[in-house]
């Protein structure tokens, strides 16, 4: 479903901030747009969430490969490399765990963040033990996405005209298990 997610029919809570309100001509959103394109794999079974996250990431200048299924997301791993993977938790049994495990086999240094509609302790533990860098309750707004990109895809240089740094030595360290 690359590029086929439809516009959400209804407005969802937590999604009211638009990119226009974040782009002031000299803010972080403008810096990200002007920098190198971060490559993001987005896997989310909810079509509205998929559209929401893909739209924000693309407006920030990211190259987004979007998938609405975990099986398709696993196929997308072969079209990498990716700087960041945003992975939907799926159901309470963490359907994305197989994709997370495959991502870690492809590259143990991949930055994978799990997005969950509701906190589930077992899914949290599975995600973190399988190599996820964080487990976040969604849906996330544009400002939160910007903060994630800034945290997990470090940039070089000063405040303006910076580019994203794909140097894995600058990557947040994983906790030893």
ABEGO torsion letter per residue (X at the ends): XBGABBBBABBBBGAABBAAAABAGABAAAAAAABBBBBBBBBBABAAAAAAAAAAAAAAGBBBBBBABAAAAAAAAAAOBBABBBBBAEBAAGAAAAAAAAAAAABAABBBBBBBABBBAAAAAAAAAAGBABBBBOBBBAAAAAAAAAAABBBBEBABGBBBBABAAABBBBBBX
